[in-house]
Amino acid sequence: MKVILQENVEGLGYLGDVLTVADGYARNFLLPRKKAVLAEDRQVKFLQHLKRQIDQKAKKEVEALGDIGKQMSNVSLTFEVQTGKDDKLFGSVTSKDIAEQLAAQGMTVDRRKIQLPQPLKELGTFPVPIKLHRDVVTKIQVTLAKQAGEEPIAEEPTATEDIPAETAETAETN
């Protein structure tokens, strides 16, 4: 069945694409959710007109985002994190943390556009891609370093206390 996408559908296509999809997928998912409409002659002509307008706007948008991408590629973020034994991090650095630090530098980026497959859990420098537009992807450098003046945490031996039998029995019954 031929359909015209009304919005971007992940893994399928972008707004305005004319696609042939399985009948059941179109009837049960795309059409009821208004993600697509049937591709009829009248709608195809209207779509072509809209595409010309959208293409002009998209070119301007891509040029503007390309400039922003060039500025962002020069950005290097440093996170001072707490580490424990063997330089293991307490917690991790996520896309939300990266977005907050970018916002602190005056660059507003939606955290969902930061393409971080897994949270960063090791010390070091990592390239992190940011997808500003489907045609504009830039990378920033994220460095995870120990906090200044941090000393290794020494584990103290814990004393084992004997619990009286009476207390242990009452704890089990409660």
C-alpha positions as CSV (number, residue, x, y, z in Angstrom):
1,M,0.0,0.0,0.0
2,K,1.4,3.4,-0.9
3,V,1.3,6.0,1.8
4,I,2.7,9.5,2.4
5,L,4.3,10.1,5.8
6,Q,2.8,12.9,7.8
7,E,5.7,12.9,10.3
8,N,9.1,11.4,10.8
9,V,8.8,7.7,11.7
10,E,12.0,6.1,13.2
11,G,13.3,3.4,11.0
12,L,10.8,4.0,8.2
13,G,11.2,7.5,6.7
14,Y,10.8,11.2,7.0
15,L,8.0,13.7,6.7
16,G,6.6,13.7,3.1
17,D,8.2,10.5,1.9
18,V,6.0,8.4,-0.4
19,L,6.6,4.7,0.6
20,T,5.1,1.3,-0.1
21,V,4.4,-0.5,3.2
22,A,2.6,-3.7,4.2
23,D,-1.2,-3.3,4.2
24,G,-1.5,-4.4,7.8
25,Y,1.2,-2.0,9.0
26,A,-0.5,0.9,7.2
27,R,-4.1,0.0,8.3
28,N,-3.2,-0.9,11.9
29,F,-0.4,1.5,12.8
30,L,0.3,4.4,10.4
31,L,-3.2,5.5,9.4
32,P,-5.0,5.3,12.8
33,R,-2.2,7.3,14.5
34,K,-2.2,9.8,11.6
35,K,1.4,9.2,10.9
36,A,0.6,8.7,7.2
37,V,-2.2,9.1,4.6
38,L,-3.0,7.1,1.5
39,A,-1.0,8.2,-1.5
40,E,-3.7,9.5,-4.0
41,D,-3.0,11.6,-7.1
42,R,-4.4,14.8,-5.5
43,Q,-2.4,14.4,-2.3
44,V,0.8,13.6,-4.2
45,K,0.6,16.8,-6.2
46,F,-0.1,18.8,-3.0
47,L,2.9,17.0,-1.4
48,Q,5.2,18.0,-4.2
49,H,4.2,21.6,-3.7
50,L,4.8,21.3,0.0
51,K,8.2,19.6,-0.5
52,R,9.5,22.5,-2.6
53,Q,8.6,24.9,0.3
54,I,10.0,22.5,2.9
55,D,13.3,22.0,1.0
56,Q,13.9,25.8,0.9
57,K,13.4,26.0,4.6
58,A,15.5,22.9,5.3
59,K,18.4,24.3,3.3
60,K,18.4,27.4,5.4
61,E,18.1,25.4,8.6
62,V,20.9,23.0,7.6
63,E,23.2,26.0,6.9
64,A,22.4,27.5,10.2
65,L,22.9,24.2,12.1
66,G,26.1,23.6,10.2
67,D,27.6,26.8,11.6
68,I,26.4,25.8,15.1
69,G,27.9,22.4,14.5
70,K,31.3,23.9,13.6
71,Q,31.2,25.9,16.8
72,M,30.3,22.9,18.9
73,S,33.0,20.7,17.4
74,N,35.5,23.0,19.2
75,V,33.9,22.4,22.5
76,S,35.5,20.2,25.1
77,L,33.7,19.4,28.3
78,T,35.5,18.2,31.5
79,F,33.7,16.5,34.3
80,E,35.4,16.1,37.6
81,V,34.0,12.9,39.1
82,Q,34.4,11.0,42.3
83,T,36.3,7.7,42.0
84,G,36.8,4.8,44.3
85,K,39.2,2.0,44.4
86,D,40.9,1.2,41.1
87,D,39.6,4.5,39.6
88,K,36.1,3.3,39.3
89,L,33.5,6.0,39.1
90,F,30.7,6.6,41.6
91,G,27.8,6.9,39.2
92,S,28.2,7.8,35.6
93,V,28.0,10.8,33.2
94,T,24.8,10.7,31.1
95,S,23.5,12.7,28.1
96,K,21.5,14.8,30.6
97,D,24.7,15.8,32.4
98,I,26.3,16.7,29.1
99,A,23.3,18.8,28.0
100,E,23.3,20.7,31.3
101,Q,27.0,21.5,31.0
102,L,26.5,22.6,27.4
103,A,23.6,24.8,28.6
104,A,25.9,26.3,31.2
105,Q,28.3,27.3,28.3
106,G,25.3,28.9,26.4
107,M,24.6,26.1,23.9
108,T,21.1,24.7,24.3
109,V,20.9,21.1,23.0
110,D,18.1,18.6,23.6
111,R,19.5,15.7,25.5
112,R,17.8,13.3,23.1
113,K,20.0,14.6,20.3
114,I,23.2,13.6,22.2
115,Q,24.0,10.2,20.7
116,L,25.5,8.5,23.8
117,P,24.9,4.7,23.5
118,Q,25.7,4.1,27.2
119,P,26.5,6.3,30.1
120,L,30.2,7.1,30.5
121,K,31.7,5.1,33.5
122,E,35.4,5.3,33.0
123,L,38.1,8.0,33.3
124,G,39.4,9.3,30.0
125,T,38.4,11.4,26.9
126,F,35.5,10.3,24.7
127,P,34.1,11.7,21.4
128,V,30.4,12.2,21.8
129,P,28.3,12.7,18.6
130,I,25.4,15.2,18.7
131,K,22.8,14.9,16.0
132,L,21.6,18.4,15.4
133,H,19.7,17.5,12.2
134,R,19.5,14.4,10.1
135,D,22.2,15.8,7.9
136,V,24.2,17.6,10.6
137,V,26.2,15.5,13.1
138,T,29.0,17.1,15.2
139,K,31.3,15.6,17.8
140,I,32.4,17.1,21.1
141,Q,35.1,15.9,23.4
142,V,34.1,14.8,26.9
143,T,36.8,14.2,29.5
144,L,36.2,12.5,32.8
145,A,38.9,13.3,35.4
146,K,39.3,12.7,39.1
147,Q,38.3,15.5,41.4
148,A,41.1,17.8,42.3
149,G,42.7,16.8,45.7
150,E,40.8,13.5,45.9
151,E,42.5,10.9,47.9
152,P,41.9,7.2,47.5
153,I,39.2,5.9,49.8
154,A,40.6,3.3,52.1
155,E,38.1,0.7,53.3
156,E,38.0,0.4,57.0
157,P,37.6,-3.0,58.5
158,T,34.2,-3.5,60.0
159,A,33.8,-5.1,63.4
160,T,31.4,-8.0,63.4
161,E,29.0,-7.9,66.3
162,D,27.4,-11.0,67.7
163,I,23.7,-10.6,68.0
164,P,22.1,-12.3,71.0
165,A,20.0,-15.2,70.2
166,E,16.9,-13.6,71.8
167,T,17.2,-10.5,69.6
168,A,17.7,-12.6,66.4
169,E,14.6,-14.7,67.2
170,T,12.4,-11.6,67.7
171,A,13.7,-10.0,64.5
172,E,12.8,-13.1,62.5
173,T,9.2,-13.2,63.8
174,N,8.5,-9.6,63.1
